[in-house]
Every structure is written in structure tokens, then in C-alpha cells.
Amino acid sequence: MSPGEEILTILQTTPFDLEELKKEDANLPPEDDDQWLDLSLDQLDQLLHEAAGKKESQPISKEEEQNYDLTQVSDSMKAFISKVSTHKGAELPREPSEAPITFDADSFLNYFDKILGELQCDVYSYFGTLRNMAVTRALER
């Protein structure tokens, strides 16, 4: 039974009185005040300066200001936004020499067997059990 089905079964089999729940609703404490979430720009600046350990912003010299190219900033932002991304994050193009990383667990364990000699516990059995548990859990979902 999946976790969702289990919760649904519990909800369907647990007896409750709707009128009693409505009465208890009247006795609930008031909701928390979310006013602390509202920040003005000045308050945000002050918090950021305090977090950075600065009380005043550093003045920008005219030379630095002239070297700052807004077109370049805009172009780099557009390039970043146009990158392909998935639920795993941004996918940056790979260099041809960069092959995907592969991991062979058996070779890895054989290498350590050669270095450490015979292991006192049966590592293969342990990892096999872990793999079987992972497969079982994946199938349950």
C-alpha cells in the first residue's frame, strides 16, 4: 500500500464528529501575525548592511562607475536565462573532453578487497541487501 493510500484509508476509517470539530474550531488560538514579513526597502537595506557588518554603503568612484557596462550586464543576464534547465538545475554545455561520470560498484569493491585483503563482513551481501531494499521501495512508490 502506498503512503497516499494508507493516509486515505486512515482518514476514511477514523470516526469523527463534524459538529464537535466546529466547536473546537472556535477555541483555537488566533493566527500568528505575519506583519514581520513585510519589509520596506530601507528596512531590507539596513538588515543587509547589518548582516554584512557595514553601517554605510561604500561610495563608488567615477572610474568604477564608467567601467560598469550595463549592456554587458543585460547580455549576460539574457544568456543565463536562456540556458536550458530542468528540475535538477541549469544544464551547462559540456566540453567534448568531459565524459559523463560512471561508477562501477563491483570494481570499486574489488579494488578495496585487493588493498585491504579479505573483509571481515560480507560487503557484497550488505550492498546487495541495500540495493534490494532500494528497489523494493521504488516499486512500492
N, C-alpha and C positions, 0 to 999 in steps of 0.2 A: 504494500500500500504506500503510495507516495505521501509526502508530508502534507500536501494540499488536501488529498483525500482524507487523511487522518484528521485534520482540523475540521473539515466539513462533517465528518462522522461525529466528532465530539460535539460540535455545535448543534447537530440535528438530534442527538440523543440526550443532551443535557437539558433537564427541565428548568424552566424559568417562568416567572410571573411578570408580565409586561407592566401591570399596574404597580407592582412593588418596585420595579426599576424606575418608573416615572416618579414615584415618591422619593426614592433615594437621589434622583437627579436634582431635586430641589435642595438637598442638603450638601451638595458638592461645594467645595471652596471656590471663590471667584477665580477667573482665569488670570494668569500672570500678565503683568503689564509689559507690552513689547516696546514701550517708548524708548528704552535704552538702545534699541536697534537703529533708531532714526538719528543720523549724524548729519550735521551741516558740513560744508566743505571746510570751514575754518576748524571745526572740531576734528575732522579727519586729518587735516594738516598738522594740527597740534599733536594728535596721537602718533602720527608717523614720525614727527620730529622727536618726540619723547622716546619712542622706540629706537630711533637711530642715535640717540644721545646728543642731538643738536637742538639748540633753542632757537636759532635763527638760520635762515637759508643763506648759503654762500652766494655772494654776488657772482654773476657770470661776466667774464671780461668781454669787451667788444670783439677781441680777436677770436675767442671761442665761439661767440655768437655768429660771427661772419663765417667761420669754418663749418657751421652746422647747416647742412643742406637738407631742407625739408622735402625736396623732391626725392632724394635718396632714401629718406626715412619712409616716405609714402610707397616708393617702389619696393622696398624690402618688406613692408607690411603686406602689400599685394602678393608678392611672391610667396610669403609664408602662408597666407590664407588660401592660395590656390593649390597648395600641396594636398595630395590625397591622404585621407586619414580614415581610420576605422575605429572600432571600439577599443583597440589596443593603443591608439595614439597615431601621431603623424608617421607616415611611411616615407622616408627619405630615399632618394635613388641610391643604389649601391654601386660601388666601384666594381668593374669587371673582375678584379682580383679577389673580391670579397665573396667567398662561397658561404652558403648557409652553414651554420654550426650544426654538426650532428654529434650525438652522444651514443656510444655503444656500451651499454652497462656491462655486458659479459666480458668484453675486452678490458674494461676498466677494472673489474673484479679480478680477472686473471692476472693483470699486471700487479695488483696488490698481493695476490697469492704468491707470486714469484718473489716479491720483495719481503713479505712478512712470513713466508712459509705457510704451513697449514694453519688455518684459522681455527680457534677453539670452538666457535659456534658456526653453525651451518648458515653462512651468509646468503648463499643462493636460495636456500629454503625460506629464509626470512624475507628476502626481496620478492620471491615468488608469492609468498603469502600476502605481502603488501600489494603486489600487482593484482592478485585475485580479489582482494578487498576493494581496490580502486575500481576494477571492472564491475564488480557486483554493485557498488554504489552508483556507478554511472548508469548501469542498466535499470536500477531502481528509479532513477530520476526520469 
